[in-house]
Amino acid sequence: MRVVILGAPGAGKGTHAKYLESRYNLPHVSTGDILRQAVDDQTPLGQMASAYMSKGELVPDTLMLDLIRERLTRPDCRVGFVLDGFPRTIAQAEGLERLMEKTLGGGLDAVVFIRVPHDVIVQRLAGRRACKHCGRLYHTAFVPSVNEGICDSCGGELYQRDDDREEMISARLEVFEKQTAPLIEYYRHRRLLSEVDGVGGLEEVRDRIVGVLGLRA
């Protein structure tokens, strides 16, 4: 099964994609992880991406598609995948469609849009904390560390990322509405879209996603 998970920042895309990966043996393909790995490994594509990122510029669609192509053609993706963080625009969606038809012999099976009200997203993201050492995520209200400000796993310092501050969250949501929200209509028109209510307990939302994909919980 080839699935794209859509949703605003803080909707839970990564969390639910990781569940699908572990439960159904579907590789979780995160564009953020792909970029970081390519840059860390200093691959030719990673070096090109780093040149844009170091100047605070967006990585061009053509380069992102090259990175996606490299990942989706690995053996583990033969059974399918869960794509998280891409596409973000209709142009990227069209590029992904052409790429898949050319290299994988077919398109997507499903697109899941996790819908969460903006006020809930602000609450979720503003309370998020990350460990400076190991990267583990916490939340001041929902998943606090045992000792405030200290990672349970490694003892590292917890901090609030700049893009999780309320003013930055609002800006990120504006970008989502302008660039990414049109994808919802794009995929609805192609009869690939399923909308899922993203408010509720983790297992409750997870079961909704599994249900619309027709998988066994």
DARA-V822940 format. One record per residue. RES is the residue in three letters. PHI is phi in radians with two decimals (* if undefined). D_FIRST is the distance of its C-alpha to the first C-alpha in Angstrom with 1 decimal. Layout:
RES|PHI|D_FIRST, RES|PHI|D_FIRST
//
This chain:
MET|*|0.0, ARG|-1.91|3.8, VAL|-2.22|6.3, VAL|-1.94|10.0, ILE|-1.83|12.5, LEU|-1.93|15.9, GLY|2.88|19.3, ALA|-1.18|22.8, PRO|-0.96|24.1, GLY|1.54|24.4, ALA|-1.33|21.8, GLY|1.78|20.0, LYS|-1.00|16.9, GLY|-1.11|17.3, THR|-1.05|18.2, HIS|-1.32|15.3, ALA|-1.13|12.8, LYS|-1.16|14.7, TYR|-1.11|14.5, LEU|-1.07|10.7, GLU|-1.08|11.2, SER|-1.28|14.1, ARG|-1.40|13.1, TYR|-2.08|9.7, ASN|1.00|10.3, LEU|-1.86|7.8, PRO|-0.96|10.3, HIS|-1.50|11.9, VAL|-1.77|13.0, SER|-1.77|16.1, THR|-1.13|18.3, GLY|-1.09|21.3, ASP|-1.14|20.7, ILE|-1.05|20.2, LEU|-1.08|23.4, ARG|-1.07|25.4, GLN|-1.16|24.5, ALA|-1.10|25.3, VAL|-1.19|28.6, ASP|-1.09|29.5, ASP|-1.40|28.9, GLN|0.97|30.9, THR|-1.21|28.7, PRO|-0.95|29.9, LEU|-1.18|27.1, GLY|-1.12|27.8, GLN|-1.15|31.5, MET|-1.14|30.9, ALA|-1.12|28.8, SER|-1.06|31.5, ALA|-1.09|34.2, TYR|-1.35|32.7, MET|-1.12|31.9, SER|-1.17|35.3, LYS|-1.72|36.9, GLY|1.30|34.8, GLU|-1.72|33.1, LEU|-1.24|29.5, VAL|-1.22|27.5, PRO|-1.02|27.4, ASP|-0.99|24.3, THR|-1.09|24.8, LEU|-1.24|25.0, MET|-1.07|21.9, LEU|-1.16|19.9, ASP|-1.13|21.5, LEU|-1.15|20.4, ILE|-1.12|16.8, ARG|-1.03|16.9, GLU|-1.05|18.5, ARG|-1.32|15.8, LEU|-1.26|12.7, THR|-1.62|14.6, ARG|-1.31|15.2, PRO|-0.97|14.4, ASP|-1.18|12.3, CYS|-1.54|9.6, ARG|-1.13|9.3, VAL|-1.41|6.8, GLY|2.20|4.6, PHE|-2.93|6.5, VAL|-2.07|8.1, LEU|-1.67|10.9, ASP|-2.22|14.1, GLY|1.75|17.4, PHE|-2.74|16.5, PRO|-1.40|17.2, ARG|-1.94|20.4, THR|-2.35|22.1, ILE|-1.12|21.6, ALA|-1.05|22.9, GLN|-1.18|20.2, ALA|-1.10|17.5, GLU|-1.15|19.2, GLY|-1.13|19.4, LEU|-1.11|15.7, GLU|-1.08|15.1, ARG|-1.14|17.8, LEU|-1.02|16.6, MET|-1.16|13.1, GLU|-1.11|14.8, LYS|-1.37|17.4, THR|-1.78|15.8, LEU|-1.99|12.3, GLY|1.29|13.3, GLY|3.06|11.1, GLY|-1.79|10.1, LEU|-1.29|7.9, ASP|-1.66|6.1, ALA|-2.81|7.9, VAL|-2.26|10.8, VAL|-1.92|12.5, PHE|-1.81|16.2, ILE|-1.57|18.1, ARG|-1.64|21.7, VAL|-2.39|24.6, PRO|-1.03|28.3, HIS|-1.07|29.9, ASP|-1.14|32.6, VAL|-1.24|30.2, ILE|-1.10|28.5, VAL|-1.04|31.9, GLN|-1.08|32.7, ARG|-1.14|29.6, LEU|-1.30|30.0, ALA|-1.13|33.8, GLY|-1.65|33.8, ARG|-1.35|31.3, ARG|-2.32|32.9, ALA|-2.21|31.7, CYS|-1.42|33.3, LYS|-1.15|35.1, HIS|-1.60|34.8, CYS|-1.86|31.4, GLY|1.49|29.4, ARG|-1.04|28.7, LEU|-1.75|28.4, TYR|-2.33|30.6, HIS|-2.47|31.8, THR|-1.06|35.4, ALA|-1.81|34.9, PHE|-1.67|31.6, VAL|-2.39|31.2, PRO|-1.31|34.6, SER|-1.33|35.8, VAL|-1.08|38.5, ASN|-1.90|41.0, GLU|-0.94|40.8, GLY|1.43|39.9, ILE|-2.23|39.1, CYS|-1.21|35.8, ASP|-1.16|35.5, SER|-1.40|33.7, CYS|-2.24|36.0, GLY|1.41|38.8, GLY|-1.27|38.0, GLU|-1.39|39.0, LEU|-1.61|36.7, TYR|-2.51|36.8, GLN|-1.70|35.5, ARG|-1.18|33.7, ASP|-0.98|35.3, ASP|-1.38|32.3, ASP|-1.78|32.3, ARG|-1.39|35.9, GLU|-0.98|36.3, GLU|-1.16|37.6, MET|-1.30|34.7, ILE|-1.07|32.1, SER|-1.04|33.7, ALA|-1.15|33.5, ARG|-1.14|29.8, LEU|-1.19|29.1, GLU|-1.12|31.2, VAL|-1.09|29.2, PHE|-1.06|26.0, GLU|-1.09|27.6, LYS|-1.35|28.9, GLN|-1.73|26.1, THR|-1.64|22.7, ALA|-0.96|23.4, PRO|-1.03|23.6, LEU|-1.09|19.9, ILE|-1.06|19.6, GLU|-1.21|21.5, TYR|-1.02|19.9, TYR|-1.38|16.4, ARG|-1.12|18.1, HIS|-1.06|19.9, ARG|-1.53|16.8, ARG|1.02|15.7, LEU|-1.89|12.5, LEU|-1.52|14.2, SER|-2.21|14.6, GLU|-1.71|17.5, VAL|-2.23|18.1, ASP|-1.20|21.5, GLY|-1.61|21.5, VAL|-1.71|25.0, GLY|2.39|25.7, GLY|-1.17|25.2, LEU|-0.99|22.3, GLU|-1.18|21.1, GLU|-1.10|21.8, VAL|-1.17|19.6, ARG|-1.00|16.8, ASP|-1.16|17.0, ARG|-1.12|16.9, ILE|-1.13|13.6, VAL|-1.02|12.2, GLY|-1.11|14.0, VAL|-1.25|12.8, LEU|-1.48|9.1, GLY|1.27|10.6, LEU|-1.70|10.1, ARG|-1.54|13.3, ALA|-1.20|15.4
//
